[in-house]
Amino acid sequence: MKFSSRTLRTYTTLHSWVGLIAGFALFVAFYAGALTVFHHDIPLWQTPQAIEQPAATLADAQRLLDGVLERHTAARQHMGMTFPGGDHPQPIAYWQDAQGTWQYAWLDHYDGSVTPPQAGLAELVNSLHYSLGLPVAGIYLMGVVSLLYGLALLSGLVIHLPRLAGDLFALRPGRNLKQMWQDAHNVVGVLSLPFHLLFAVTGTLLCLLFLQMAVLNPLIYDGKLMQAVPAAMDTAPVRAPAGAPGSHVRLAELHALALQAAEQQGVQGFTPTYLKLANAGDRNATLEITGESEGTLGPAGAVALDVASGAVLATQLPGQRDANHATLSAAYALHFGEFGNAAVPWLYFVLGLGGAFLFYSGNLLWIESRRKRRQAEQGRAPRNMARATVGICIGLCVAISAAFVSAQVLEQLAPQAVDSGIRWVCFGTWALCAGWAALRYPAQAARELLWAAAVVTALVPLSHGLLTGWWWWASAGHGHWPLFWVDTVALAMAVGFAALARATSRRARHGDRNSVWSLPPA
């Protein structure tokens, strides 16, 4: 397939500017997204003492459920609770109070807290991934960014399609650094293109879901969107309270009935993970039990039960779901790698880091394309773009590692301030790195911040071992693999940052002097 030179120039310009506009946000999303692969492991790493606690049982979950319902009237209207299991060794209950604030409770802590236990660090990384850490508007911003991301992918494919076979595996290191970065950018982009298209589509769907529903409201829902949302998103039918006393929630019995319903529909290995309870204490109380099953792309499914009789009211299980639930379940599973065997999360981790490299290298190519090759003094635009790229991208790496270290320190010194403290450390460190890059020459800032990333990331396993006693070799010896993997991945990334810092220093000293990546004249 051949395109005219004018068409290729148009798509090249489109690819460059869309990539620049969305590139910084996408770097944050992909780097944090790579770490989100470990979102089940990070809470245990943050508070490893939870591993040594006896495994909670359904009787413990029943005790938590009863304690919350007894103390909190708002929870009786609608509440959720996780079942004890691999991801959550201890059950956690959650509901909205009269002011609309989410409250959390756990065993022997029934009064309610605005932050769930053990979840601060994992939630911080996840919020950076899907909303850049911005409240309310961040998720919609990332939805728009995902649309631009898809546009950049398609325009990049048009650019490279005519010479795809020749350039696919071409990686030409040497003195022509622009060519080497271009080759690396092309190889990573083309080889991972199917996954990037998948991330762009599912990211747009998940971030802009409610905006899409609002747009379709007059066309499909006849202006009755709010009445249609529960049926579209939940499994249990919406039932008004009867105003008559109902039965006590017999959790073990209803748990067994959900397993039986899943088995009768041919779903293998259905494991309940959380529940939703509506109208507790009323005759019309309903319980929706959501779980995951084996051997399916969208593993999440749900069984809705009548609390009083135990009758199955509705199901949304793999192979038996409506189009809406099947689409949302598959989109979530594909976006976060929640399917397949243990190799899938590692594949997504590599793809996440590869995506971050894609946008970082795209900025470097834009800077290199505007380099003045016959003079040392470079233009303002390339210098400022270099400073922004270093401060925002490398600064994020420093900031997330600093949040991990601070989580261990605060767990020892001020456990009640962990969640707010790690956010202050993360965003404060990020701002300091961006400010430092703005004040320094790009080559100096890149070298210094890469060394900072290496040192702070190396402190992640070091602080964990010193403050908890769980060194990575001790974690492996006791079979506590979540702790082992977080520590060893941090150690490997620290080595990677150090290698990049050395390469950057070498480039600054011995590379072409007519570049923003060389040291300034003495």
Secondary structure, 3 states (H helix, E strand, C coil): CCCCHHHHHHHHHHHHHHHHHHHHHHHHHHHHHHHHCCCCCHHHHHCCHHHHCCCCCHHHHHHHHHHHHHHCHHHHHEEEEECCCCCCCCCEEEEECCCCCEEEEECCEEEEECCCCCCHHHHHHHHHHHHCCCCCHHHHHHHHHHHHHHHHHHHHHHHHHHHHHHHCCCCCCCCCHHHHHHHHHHHHHHHCHHHHHHHHHHHHHHHCHHHHHHHHHHHHHCCCHHHHHHHHHCCCCCCCCCCCECCCCCHHHHHHHHHHHHHHCCCCCCEEEEEEEECCCECCCEEEEEEECCCCCCCEEEEEEECCCCCEEEEECCCCCCHHHHHHHHHHHHHHCCCCCCHHHHHHHHHHHHHHHHHHHHHHHHHHHCCCCCCCCCCHHHHHHHHHHHHHHHHHHHHHHHHHHHHHHHHHHCHHHHHHHHHHHHHHHHHHHHHHHHHCCHHHHHHHHHHHHHHHHHHHHHHHHHHHCCCHHHHHHCCCHHHHHHHHHHHHHHHHHHHHHHHHHHHHHHCCCCCCCCCCCC
